[in-house]
Amino acid sequence: MRSFLISTVILVFIFFTSCNPKPKKQDHSDKKPKVSFVENDLDKSIDVLIGGGLFTTFRWPDNMTKPVLHPIFTAAGTEITRGFPIQPREGERLDHAHQIGMWLTYGNVDGSNFWGNGYAGLGTRSEDGGVIKHLNVDKLTEGSGEGVMVTTESWINKLGKEVLSEHTEYHFMAEDNVRIIDRVTKLTATGNDVVMPDTKEGMFGIRVARQLELPDEGEIIYGPDGQMNKVKEMLNNGVSGNYRSSEGDTGLEVWGTRARWMDLYGNIGNEDISLVICDHPKNQSYPTWWHARGYGLFAANPLGAKDFTKGEEIMDFTIPAGQSTTFRYRVVISSGFHLTDAEMNAYADDFAKKY
């Protein structure tokens, strides 16, 4: 009898346990980190945080001629942008002081140079220079895996008159060890027709850290004493960058070619990194020409046909009065591995479906 009662209790326990199983612990291992923003009014900047760590900073100080994203970090916290001229690091080149972080400008907008203004250093202006003035942050939306920032800027020519109104969306995204920035910029001609004659000096650019440059020769660098030092031969220790395009072009040969994406890959320390820019099918001149240099300038320019084709094509672009044009670019940054062609094609395909 006793054994019968024990067996009955066990069977009842099994029955109720199977009908009311203990709740399983939720697996948050694949939960995407939160993208958040910290506004710094005194510094005229906004920090973009992913999982509480700094990803990049949107900045528009008075001593610069345009808003930029600087610095930019990988998922592991490694800076991929050049520090100069904001925060110079030993061994960096000191050329092209106007190439700061990530930006979108153009070298000839109705005769004003927005690309090269400030080439002599922070706080300087060129006689023909135009200034992109940040006016407002229209929206900041935080979220899991993606945050959105919307801004308004004014392109002011060398005479102090606005020629273009800019409306830009930044989408900051996190996927495991990959970071993504989508920039969608709408430019509107606010007065007369705005002519943007053909020049290689444009348009969407990034100036990368020394380690992601292609090995090169002599240059003026930032020395350990904090002074400019001219060297006959650059120390190429740790310099490992190389280009590869969607069309299979590599190295310095990518300059002036056209491609739907371009990968600048290398390593900083022991960290393998791919830095990819994707063009968008709705952009002018898709697939874009690439103004990609060995010294660390990595830029897509849809309007520089004459320089890139040695005069065989000419692209003198115009935005009619009151009308708009939009430029869309995606930046993909991998940490700890190099992206494959298939992966880059997938990111480019996904981007092509948006915006």
KELUM-261857 format. One record per residue (C-alpha): x, z, y. Coordinates in nm, 2 decimals. Layout:
+--------+--------+--------+
!     xx !     zz !     yy !
+--------+--------+--------+
!      X !      Z !      Y !
...
+--------+--------+--------+
! end
This chain:
+--------+--------+--------+
!     xx !     zz !     yy !
+--------+--------+--------+
!   0.00 !   0.00 !   0.00 !
!   0.28 !   0.09 !   0.24 !
!   0.46 !  -0.23 !   0.18 !
!   0.13 !  -0.42 !   0.24 !
!   0.09 !  -0.24 !   0.58 !
!   0.45 !  -0.32 !   0.68 !
!   0.41 !  -0.68 !   0.59 !
!   0.08 !  -0.70 !   0.78 !
!   0.24 !  -0.55 !   1.09 !
!   0.53 !  -0.80 !   1.07 !
!   0.29 !  -1.09 !   1.04 !
!   0.08 !  -0.97 !   1.33 !
!   0.40 !  -0.93 !   1.54 !
!   0.52 !  -1.28 !   1.45 !
!   0.18 !  -1.43 !   1.54 !
!   0.16 !  -1.27 !   1.88 !
!   0.52 !  -1.35 !   1.96 !
!   0.47 !  -1.71 !   1.87 !
!   0.16 !  -1.73 !   2.09 !
!   0.32 !  -1.55 !   2.38 !
!   0.69 !  -1.65 !   2.38 !
!   0.92 !  -1.48 !   2.63 !
!   0.96 !  -1.70 !   2.95 !
!   1.28 !  -1.89 !   2.94 !
!   1.53 !  -1.85 !   3.22 !
!   1.52 !  -2.15 !   3.46 !
!   1.83 !  -2.36 !   3.45 !
!   1.94 !  -2.42 !   3.81 !
!   2.27 !  -2.59 !   3.71 !
!   2.14 !  -2.92 !   3.84 !
!   1.98 !  -2.79 !   4.15 !
!   2.10 !  -2.98 !   4.45 !
!   2.27 !  -2.77 !   4.73 !
!   2.10 !  -2.72 !   5.06 !
!   2.20 !  -2.94 !   5.35 !
!   2.17 !  -2.73 !   5.67 !
!   2.28 !  -2.75 !   6.04 !
!   2.44 !  -2.52 !   6.29 !
!   2.41 !  -2.61 !   6.65 !
!   2.70 !  -2.51 !   6.89 !
!   2.58 !  -2.58 !   7.24 !
!   2.89 !  -2.46 !   7.41 !
!   3.11 !  -2.68 !   7.20 !
!   2.87 !  -2.97 !   7.22 !
!   2.87 !  -3.01 !   6.84 !
!   2.65 !  -2.96 !   6.53 !
!   2.80 !  -2.86 !   6.20 !
!   2.66 !  -3.01 !   5.89 !
!   2.68 !  -2.77 !   5.59 !
!   2.63 !  -2.84 !   5.23 !
!   2.58 !  -2.53 !   5.01 !
!   2.70 !  -2.33 !   5.31 !
!   3.04 !  -2.52 !   5.33 !
!   3.13 !  -2.75 !   5.61 !
!   3.08 !  -3.12 !   5.53 !
!   3.12 !  -3.27 !   5.88 !
!   3.07 !  -3.20 !   6.25 !
!   2.87 !  -3.42 !   6.49 !
!   3.05 !  -3.38 !   6.83 !
!   3.02 !  -3.52 !   7.18 !
!   3.26 !  -3.33 !   7.41 !
!   3.31 !  -3.45 !   7.77 !
!   3.67 !  -3.56 !   7.69 !
!   3.56 !  -3.82 !   7.44 !
!   3.39 !  -4.16 !   7.51 !
!   3.14 !  -4.16 !   7.23 !
!   2.99 !  -3.92 !   6.97 !
!   3.17 !  -3.90 !   6.64 !
!   3.15 !  -3.73 !   6.30 !
!   3.48 !  -3.53 !   6.28 !
!   3.62 !  -3.39 !   6.05 !
!   3.47 !  -3.51 !   5.72 !
!   3.54 !  -3.33 !   5.39 !
!   3.50 !  -3.40 !   5.02 !
!   3.29 !  -3.18 !   4.79 !
!   3.61 !  -2.99 !   4.71 !
!   3.67 !  -2.92 !   5.08 !
!   3.95 !  -3.17 !   5.14 !
!   3.96 !  -3.34 !   5.48 !
!   3.96 !  -3.72 !   5.45 !
!   3.97 !  -3.80 !   5.83 !
!   4.28 !  -3.80 !   6.05 !
!   4.31 !  -3.49 !   6.26 !
!   4.47 !  -3.66 !   6.57 !
!   4.38 !  -3.64 !   6.85 !
!   4.15 !  -3.34 !   6.81 !
!   4.35 !  -3.14 !   6.56 !
!   4.68 !  -3.32 !   6.49 !
!   4.85 !  -3.25 !   6.16 !
!   5.22 !  -3.29 !   6.08 !
!   5.32 !  -3.63 !   5.97 !
!   5.02 !  -3.81 !   6.12 !
!   5.04 !  -4.13 !   6.32 !
!   4.97 !  -4.10 !   6.69 !
!   4.84 !  -4.45 !   6.75 !
!   4.49 !  -4.56 !   6.86 !
!   4.38 !  -4.22 !   7.00 !
!   4.02 !  -4.37 !   7.04 !
!   3.99 !  -4.39 !   6.66 !
!   3.84 !  -4.05 !   6.58 !
!   3.65 !  -3.95 !   6.27 !
!   3.36 !  -4.18 !   6.21 !
!   3.18 !  -4.38 !   6.48 !
!   2.99 !  -4.70 !   6.57 !
!   3.10 !  -4.89 !   6.88 !
!   3.19 !  -5.25 !   6.99 !
!   3.48 !  -5.39 !   7.19 !
!   3.29 !  -5.62 !   7.42 !
!   2.94 !  -5.54 !   7.54 !
!   2.86 !  -5.75 !   7.85 !
!   3.23 !  -5.72 !   7.94 !
!   3.27 !  -5.35 !   7.88 !
!   3.50 !  -5.22 !   7.60 !
!   3.32 !  -4.94 !   7.41 !
!   3.56 !  -4.96 !   7.11 !
!   3.89 !  -4.90 !   7.28 !
!   3.79 !  -4.68 !   7.57 !
!   4.00 !  -4.36 !   7.56 !
!   4.29 !  -4.53 !   7.38 !
!   4.54 !  -4.33 !   7.60 !
!   4.42 !  -4.00 !   7.47 !
!   4.14 !  -3.74 !   7.51 !
!   4.00 !  -3.73 !   7.86 !
!   4.12 !  -4.07 !   7.96 !
!   3.91 !  -4.38 !   8.05 !
!   4.00 !  -4.75 !   8.06 !
!   3.91 !  -4.96 !   8.36 !
!   3.69 !  -5.18 !   8.15 !
!   3.57 !  -4.90 !   7.93 !
!   3.21 !  -4.82 !   7.84 !
!   3.09 !  -4.47 !   7.75 !
!   2.83 !  -4.38 !   7.48 !
!   2.66 !  -4.07 !   7.62 !
!   2.48 !  -3.84 !   7.39 !
!   2.14 !  -3.75 !   7.53 !
!   1.94 !  -3.56 !   7.27 !
!   1.90 !  -3.44 !   6.92 !
!   1.55 !  -3.55 !   6.84 !
!   1.52 !  -3.40 !   6.49 !
!   1.71 !  -3.18 !   6.25 !
!   1.55 !  -3.16 !   5.90 !
!   1.72 !  -2.94 !   5.64 !
!   1.66 !  -2.98 !   5.27 !
!   1.78 !  -2.96 !   4.91 !
!   2.02 !  -3.24 !   4.85 !
!   1.95 !  -3.41 !   5.18 !
!   1.94 !  -3.33 !   5.55 !
!   1.84 !  -3.56 !   5.84 !
!   1.96 !  -3.57 !   6.20 !
!   1.81 !  -3.81 !   6.46 !
!   1.98 !  -3.86 !   6.79 !
!   1.94 !  -4.06 !   7.11 !
!   2.24 !  -4.20 !   7.30 !
!   2.29 !  -4.43 !   7.61 !
!   2.55 !  -4.70 !   7.63 !
!   2.68 !  -4.70 !   7.99 !
!   2.89 !  -4.99 !   8.10 !
!   3.20 !  -4.99 !   8.32 !
!   2.98 !  -5.00 !   8.63 !
!   2.79 !  -4.69 !   8.53 !
!   2.47 !  -4.88 !   8.43 !
!   2.29 !  -4.84 !   8.10 !
!   2.29 !  -5.16 !   7.89 !
!   2.18 !  -5.02 !   7.55 !
!   1.96 !  -4.74 !   7.43 !
!   2.07 !  -4.60 !   7.09 !
!   1.84 !  -4.43 !   6.83 !
!   2.03 !  -4.32 !   6.52 !
!   1.93 !  -4.15 !   6.20 !
!   2.20 !  -3.97 !   5.99 !
!   2.11 !  -3.89 !   5.63 !
!   2.35 !  -3.64 !   5.48 !
!   2.33 !  -3.62 !   5.10 !
!   2.49 !  -3.43 !   4.81 !
!   2.51 !  -3.53 !   4.45 !
!   2.74 !  -3.32 !   4.23 !
!   3.09 !  -3.41 !   4.34 !
!   2.97 !  -3.70 !   4.56 !
!   2.88 !  -3.68 !   4.93 !
!   2.69 !  -3.96 !   5.11 !
!   2.62 !  -4.04 !   5.47 !
!   2.37 !  -4.31 !   5.57 !
!   2.38 !  -4.41 !   5.93 !
!   2.09 !  -4.63 !   6.07 !
!   2.15 !  -4.72 !   6.43 !
!   1.89 !  -4.91 !   6.64 !
!   2.02 !  -5.06 !   6.97 !
!   1.78 !  -5.18 !   7.24 !
!   1.86 !  -5.39 !   7.54 !
!   1.71 !  -5.18 !   7.82 !
!   1.78 !  -5.42 !   8.11 !
!   1.88 !  -5.79 !   8.08 !
!   2.00 !  -5.97 !   7.77 !
!   2.30 !  -5.80 !   7.63 !
!   2.58 !  -6.03 !   7.51 !
!   2.83 !  -5.91 !   7.25 !
!   3.10 !  -6.18 !   7.24 !
!   3.30 !  -6.23 !   6.92 !
!   3.59 !  -5.97 !   6.88 !
!   3.76 !  -5.80 !   6.59 !
!   3.73 !  -5.47 !   6.77 !
!   3.43 !  -5.33 !   6.60 !
!   3.20 !  -5.19 !   6.47 !
!   3.14 !  -4.91 !   6.22 !
!   3.47 !  -4.74 !   6.16 !
!   3.64 !  -4.44 !   6.00 !
!   4.00 !  -4.33 !   6.07 !
!   4.13 !  -4.17 !   5.75 !
!   4.39 !  -3.90 !   5.66 !
!   4.75 !  -4.01 !   5.62 !
!   4.73 !  -3.97 !   5.24 !
!   4.46 !  -4.24 !   5.22 !
!   4.66 !  -4.49 !   5.42 !
!   4.85 !  -4.77 !   5.24 !
!   5.23 !  -4.71 !   5.22 !
!   5.38 !  -4.85 !   5.54 !
!   5.69 !  -4.85 !   5.76 !
!   5.80 !  -4.69 !   6.09 !
!   5.57 !  -4.54 !   6.34 !
!   5.53 !  -4.26 !   6.60 !
!   5.42 !  -3.95 !   6.41 !
!   5.32 !  -3.59 !   6.49 !
!   5.63 !  -3.37 !   6.42 !
!   5.66 !  -3.01 !   6.30 !
!   5.75 !  -2.91 !   6.65 !
!   5.42 !  -3.04 !   6.78 !
!   5.59 !  -3.33 !   6.96 !
!   5.57 !  -3.71 !   6.92 !
!   5.86 !  -3.83 !   6.71 !
!   5.94 !  -4.20 !   6.65 !
!   6.07 !  -4.27 !   6.30 !
!   6.22 !  -4.59 !   6.16 !
!   6.06 !  -4.53 !   5.82 !
!   5.75 !  -4.34 !   5.75 !
!   5.77 !  -4.08 !   5.47 !
!   5.54 !  -4.22 !   5.21 !
!   5.54 !  -3.92 !   4.99 !
!   5.18 !  -3.85 !   4.90 !
!   5.05 !  -4.17 !   5.06 !
!   4.84 !  -4.34 !   4.79 !
!   4.56 !  -4.55 !   4.95 !
!   4.45 !  -4.89 !   4.83 !
!   4.15 !  -5.11 !   4.91 !
!   3.92 !  -5.29 !   4.66 !
!   3.62 !  -5.50 !   4.76 !
!   3.31 !  -5.59 !   4.58 !
!   3.45 !  -5.94 !   4.55 !
!   3.77 !  -5.82 !   4.38 !
!   4.01 !  -5.85 !   4.68 !
!   4.27 !  -5.57 !   4.70 !
!   4.53 !  -5.42 !   4.93 !
!   4.60 !  -5.56 !   5.27 !
!   4.44 !  -5.89 !   5.16 !
!   4.09 !  -5.74 !   5.22 !
!   4.13 !  -5.78 !   5.60 !
!   3.90 !  -6.04 !   5.74 !
!   3.72 !  -6.10 !   5.41 !
!   3.35 !  -6.05 !   5.34 !
!   3.20 !  -5.81 !   5.09 !
!   2.89 !  -5.60 !   5.03 !
!   3.11 !  -5.29 !   4.98 !
!   3.47 !  -5.18 !   5.03 !
!   3.64 !  -4.90 !   4.85 !
!   3.94 !  -4.71 !   4.99 !
!   4.07 !  -4.50 !   4.70 !
!   4.37 !  -4.27 !   4.65 !
!   4.44 !  -3.91 !   4.61 !
!   4.51 !  -3.61 !   4.83 !
!   4.72 !  -3.37 !   4.64 !
!   4.58 !  -3.36 !   4.29 !
!   4.23 !  -3.47 !   4.40 !
!   4.13 !  -3.83 !   4.32 !
!   3.91 !  -3.97 !   4.60 !
!   3.71 !  -4.28 !   4.66 !
!   3.58 !  -4.36 !   5.01 !
!   3.33 !  -4.64 !   5.01 !
!   3.14 !  -4.82 !   5.29 !
!   2.84 !  -5.02 !   5.19 !
!   2.68 !  -5.29 !   5.40 !
!   2.30 !  -5.35 !   5.41 !
!   2.13 !  -5.68 !   5.34 !
!   1.92 !  -5.65 !   5.66 !
!   2.24 !  -5.63 !   5.87 !
!   2.36 !  -5.92 !   6.08 !
!   2.61 !  -6.14 !   5.89 !
!   2.56 !  -5.97 !   5.56 !
!   2.79 !  -5.94 !   5.37 !
!   3.00 !  -5.81 !   5.66 !
!   3.36 !  -5.89 !   5.75 !
!   3.61 !  -5.61 !   5.70 !
!   3.84 !  -5.49 !   5.98 !
!   4.03 !  -5.27 !   5.72 !
!   4.39 !  -5.20 !   5.81 !
!   4.67 !  -5.03 !   5.61 !
!   4.74 !  -4.77 !   5.88 !
!   4.41 !  -4.59 !   5.82 !
!   4.15 !  -4.79 !   6.02 !
!   3.86 !  -4.86 !   5.78 !
!   3.59 !  -5.06 !   5.96 !
!   3.30 !  -5.30 !   5.89 !
!   3.25 !  -5.56 !   6.17 !
!   2.95 !  -5.81 !   6.14 !
!   3.03 !  -5.97 !   6.48 !
!   3.40 !  -6.06 !   6.46 !
!   3.38 !  -6.40 !   6.29 !
!   3.62 !  -6.59 !   6.51 !
!   3.92 !  -6.35 !   6.45 !
!   3.85 !  -6.32 !   6.08 !
!   3.80 !  -6.69 !   6.01 !
!   4.08 !  -6.81 !   6.24 !
!   3.83 !  -6.98 !   6.47 !
!   3.64 !  -7.16 !   6.20 !
!   3.33 !  -6.96 !   6.28 !
!   3.22 !  -6.80 !   6.61 !
!   2.97 !  -6.51 !   6.64 !
!   2.86 !  -6.45 !   7.00 !
!   2.58 !  -6.21 !   6.94 !
!   2.30 !  -6.14 !   7.19 !
!   2.03 !  -5.88 !   7.20 !
!   1.75 !  -6.02 !   7.42 !
!   1.61 !  -5.80 !   7.70 !
!   1.37 !  -5.54 !   7.57 !
!   1.44 !  -5.62 !   7.21 !
!   1.64 !  -5.43 !   6.94 !
!   1.87 !  -5.48 !   6.65 !
!   1.96 !  -5.23 !   6.38 !
!   2.28 !  -5.17 !   6.19 !
!   2.28 !  -4.98 !   5.87 !
!   2.58 !  -4.84 !   5.68 !
!   2.63 !  -4.61 !   5.38 !
!   2.94 !  -4.40 !   5.32 !
!   3.01 !  -4.26 !   4.97 !
!   3.28 !  -4.00 !   4.91 !
!   3.37 !  -3.90 !   4.56 !
!   3.58 !  -3.59 !   4.47 !
!   3.79 !  -3.55 !   4.16 !
!   3.75 !  -3.91 !   4.04 !
!   3.75 !  -4.27 !   4.15 !
!   3.43 !  -4.45 !   4.15 !
!   3.39 !  -4.75 !   3.92 !
!   3.27 !  -5.10 !   4.03 !
!   2.94 !  -5.03 !   3.84 !
!   2.89 !  -4.70 !   4.03 !
!   2.96 !  -4.86 !   4.36 !
!   2.73 !  -5.14 !   4.29 !
!   2.46 !  -4.88 !   4.20 !
!   2.51 !  -4.70 !   4.53 !
!   2.49 !  -5.03 !   4.72 !
!   2.18 !  -5.14 !   4.53 !
!   2.01 !  -4.80 !   4.61 !
!   2.10 !  -4.83 !   4.98 !
!   1.97 !  -5.19 !   4.99 !
!   1.62 !  -5.06 !   4.89 !
!   1.61 !  -4.82 !   5.19 !
!   1.57 !  -4.85 !   5.56 !
+--------+--------+--------+
! end
